[in-house]
Amino acid sequence: MEPRSPERKRGPALLGIALVTAVATAALAALLVNIVQRKTEAQSTVLRVAAIDETTVDPAEWGKNFPREYDG
């Protein structure tokens, strides 16, 4: 039986490394897209129905801007 050449042994290893690198690159790209999307969402203005600030203590006023939280 003839021994395998060194080039033939490296083929599957290089394929595995290429596959792992491709998956890691795709995961990193998805993470960066998600970060950019969240930063854009944070900068968008929210529709305010009632003008409230930290000193407003009436829950009904807060409930106008946050109805789901007020109902809960």
Rosetta blueprint (number, residue, H / E / L):
1 M L
2 E L
3 P L
4 R L
5 S L
6 P H
7 E H
8 R H
9 K H
10 R H
11 G H
12 P H
13 A H
14 L H
15 L H
16 G H
17 I H
18 A H
19 L H
20 V H
21 T H
22 A H
23 V H
24 A H
25 T H
26 A H
27 A H
28 L H
29 A H
30 A H
31 L H
32 L H
33 V H
34 N H
35 I H
36 V H
37 Q H
38 R H
39 K H
40 T H
41 E H
42 A H
43 Q H
44 S L
45 T L
46 V L
47 L L
48 R L
49 V L
50 A L
51 A L
52 I L
53 D L
54 E L
55 T L
56 T L
57 V L
58 D L
59 P H
60 A H
61 E H
62 W H
63 G H
64 K H
65 N H
66 F L
67 P H
68 R H
69 E H
70 Y H
71 D H
72 G L
